[in-house]
Amino acid sequence: MFRIYADNTLIYDSSLDLYTIAKGQIEREINRSGKFVFTLYSDHPHIDQLQELKTIIRVYRDNALIFRGRILYYVDGFYKDWSFTCEGELSFLV
């Protein structure tokens, strides 16, 4: 079971239909900051709360934290979807 939080707001839960994402991908490497890319549709209830360089994204698998980072930028797509790219927490001090 996966869950994604933006700050303290739930934006995705694999067991709930209301909080869905179109796609998501985590890239992790040893001694690298990592990257998380996910896509939300414009009718998502919390899409207005996501801000570049401000919102902290946390991804959990079951109860284990597998990614923590901030939104670096977003791109609006052709089909009313927004694609968010997040950098891992090691990049915060660069």
LUMTOR-797077 format. One record per atom (N, C-alpha, C): residue in one letter; z, x, y. Coordinates in steps of 0.1 Angstrom, whole numbers, padded with zeros to 4 digits, always signed. Last residue first. Example, Ala and Ser with C-alpha at 12.3 -4.5 7.8 and 13.67 -1.06 7.14 Angstrom:
residues 2
S+0071+0128-0022 S+0071+0137-0011 S+0079+0129+0000 A+0078+0132-0057 A+0078+0123-0045 A+0078+0132-0033 
***
This chain:
residues 94
V-0016+0219+0225 V-0028+0228+0229 V-0032+0225+0243 L+0003+0202+0216 L+0007+0213+0226 L-0004+0222+0230 F-0009+0185+0198 F-0002+0180+0210 F+0000+0190+0221 S-0019+0193+0174 S-0027+0195+0186 S-0020+0191+0199 L-0001+0185+0154 L-0002+0199+0158 L-0010+0202+0170 E-0006+0157+0150 E+0005+0161+0159 E+0005+0176+0162 G-0042+0151+0150 G-0029+0152+0144 G-0019+0158+0154 E-0062+0127+0168 E-0059+0141+0164 E-0044+0142+0159 C-0084+0100+0161 C-0070+0105+0164 C-0069+0119+0160 T-0107+0077+0172 T-0105+0091+0166 T-0092+0096+0171 F-0118+0045+0167 F-0108+0053+0173 F-0107+0066+0165 S-0143+0022+0174 S-0140+0033+0165 S-0130+0043+0172 W-0146-0012+0175 W-0142+0000+0183 W-0138+0010+0172 D-0171-0037+0174 D-0161-0029+0168 D-0158-0017+0176 K-0194-0053+0180 K-0181-0056+0185 K-0170-0050+0178 Y-0216-0038+0169 Y-0211-0050+0163 Y-0197-0055+0167 F-0218-0014+0182 F-0228-0024+0184 F-0224-0037+0179 G-0187+0000+0194 G-0199-0001+0186 G-0208-0013+0189 D-0170+0021+0216 D-0173+0007+0212 D-0186+0007+0205 V-0148+0047+0208 V-0162+0044+0211 V-0164+0029+0207 Y-0121+0067+0220 Y-0126+0056+0212 Y-0140+0054+0217 Y-0099+0096+0215 Y-0109+0088+0222 Y-0113+0077+0214 L-0073+0102+0205 L-0080+0112+0213 L-0091+0105+0222 I-0043+0090+0198 I-0057+0086+0199 I-0063+0096+0209 R-0021+0112+0179 R-0024+0103+0190 R-0039+0100+0191 G-0003+0112+0147 G-0011+0118+0158 G-0013+0108+0169 R+0004+0115+0114 R+0010+0112+0127 R+0002+0119+0138 F+0002+0107+0080 F-0005+0111+0092 F+0003+0106+0104 I+0020+0099+0060 I+0009+0108+0056 I+0001+0113+0068 L+0052+0090+0051 L+0043+0092+0063 L+0032+0103+0059 A+0059+0067+0026 A+0057+0082+0029 A+0047+0083+0041 N+0061+0043+0014 N+0070+0046+0025 N+0069+0060+0030 D+0028+0037+0010 D+0041+0032+0005 D+0051+0034+0016 R+0017+0057+0034 R+0013+0052+0021 R+0026+0049+0014 Y+0012+0053+0069 Y+0021+0054+0058 Y+0014+0049+0045 V+0005+0067+0100 V-0001+0061+0088 V+0009+0063+0076 R+0007+0062+0134 R+0014+0067+0122 R+0008+0059+0110 I-0002+0072+0167 I-0006+0065+0155 I+0001+0071+0143 I+0007+0067+0200 I+0010+0075+0188 I+0007+0066+0175 T-0011+0065+0229 T-0006+0058+0218 T-0005+0067+0206 K-0022+0085+0247 K-0009+0079+0249 K-0003+0073+0236 L-0049+0093+0244 L-0039+0103+0247 L-0025+0098+0250 E-0060+0059+0250 E-0063+0073+0248 E-0051+0082+0252 Q-0043+0031+0237 Q-0047+0039+0248 Q-0049+0053+0244 L-0039-0002+0226 L-0043+0012+0222 L-0049+0019+0233 Q-0036-0028+0232 Q-0024-0019+0234 Q-0028-0005+0231 D-0058-0043+0225 D-0056-0040+0240 D-0044-0030+0242 I-0055-0049+0198 I-0065-0038+0202 I-0063-0034+0217 H-0040-0067+0185 H-0033-0056+0192 H-0042-0046+0198 P-0055-0086+0170 P-0045-0091+0180 P-0039-0080+0189 H-0091-0081+0169 H-0078-0077+0164 H-0067-0081+0175 D-0116-0087+0178 D-0107-0098+0177 D-0093-0094+0171 S-0131-0064+0176 S-0126-0067+0189 S-0117-0079+0189 Y-0121-0044+0147 Y-0130-0054+0154 Y-0123-0059+0167 L-0116-0009+0143 L-0111-0022+0145 L-0121-0031+0151 T-0116+0020+0124 T-0124+0011+0132 T-0117-0003+0132 F-0105+0055+0125 F-0105+0041+0120 F-0112+0032+0130 V-0098+0087+0116 V-0108+0079+0123 V-0107+0065+0117 F-0078+0115+0120 F-0078+0102+0115 F-0088+0093+0123 K-0072+0149+0113 K-0079+0139+0120 K-0079+0126+0113 G-0054+0181+0116 G-0059+0169+0109 G-0065+0159+0119 S-0045+0206+0124 S-0039+0194+0130 S-0043+0181+0122 R-0038+0230+0098 R-0047+0224+0108 R-0040+0211+0113 N-0023+0240+0076 N-0023+0247+0089 N-0033+0242+0099 I-0045+0224+0054 I-0033+0232+0055 I-0034+0240+0068 E-0059+0193+0064 E-0060+0206+0059 E-0047+0213+0061 R-0073+0160+0063 R-0061+0168+0064 R-0064+0182+0058 E-0086+0131+0075 E-0090+0145+0071 E-0078+0154+0073 I-0089+0097+0067 I-0080+0108+0071 I-0085+0121+0066 Q-0104+0068+0077 Q-0105+0080+0070 Q-0096+0091+0076 G-0113+0033+0076 G-0104+0044+0080 G-0105+0056+0071 K-0127+0002+0087 K-0127+0014+0078 K-0117+0024+0084 A-0117-0022+0098 A-0130-0022+0091 A-0132-0010+0082 I-0084-0035+0092 I-0093-0025+0098 I-0106-0026+0091 T-0061-0062+0097 T-0071-0055+0089 T-0079-0045+0098 Y-0038-0083+0098 Y-0039-0070+0103 Y-0048-0062+0094 L-0042-0107+0084 L-0043-0107+0099 L-0045-0093+0104 D-0037-0103+0057 D-0051-0105+0062 D-0052-0105+0077 L-0016-0078+0043 L-0018-0089+0052 L-0032-0091+0057 S-0015-0055+0027 S-0011-0068+0021 S-0013-0080+0030 S-0021-0034+0043 S-0031-0037+0033 S-0027-0050+0026 D-0019-0036+0077 D-0011-0037+0065 D-0020-0041+0054 Y-0021-0024+0110 Y-0028-0026+0097 Y-0017-0026+0086 I-0005-0024+0132 I-0019-0027+0134 I-0027-0029+0121 L+0027-0029+0144 L+0019-0028+0132 L+0005-0033+0135 T+0041-0009+0169 T+0034-0021+0166 T+0026-0020+0154 N+0052+0014+0180 N+0060+0007+0170 N+0054-0007+0166 D+0023+0032+0181 D+0037+0033+0186 D+0046+0025+0176 A+0008+0016+0156 A+0005+0022+0169 A+0017+0021+0178 Y+0008+0021+0121 Y+0015+0016+0133 Y+0009+0024+0145 I-0004+0010+0090 I-0007+0018+0102 I+0000+0012+0114 R+0000+0012+0055 R+0004+0006+0068 R+0001+0016+0079 F-0009+0006+0021 F-0010+0014+0034 F-0006+0005+0045 M+0000+0008-0012 M+0000+0000+0000 M+0000+0009+0012 
***
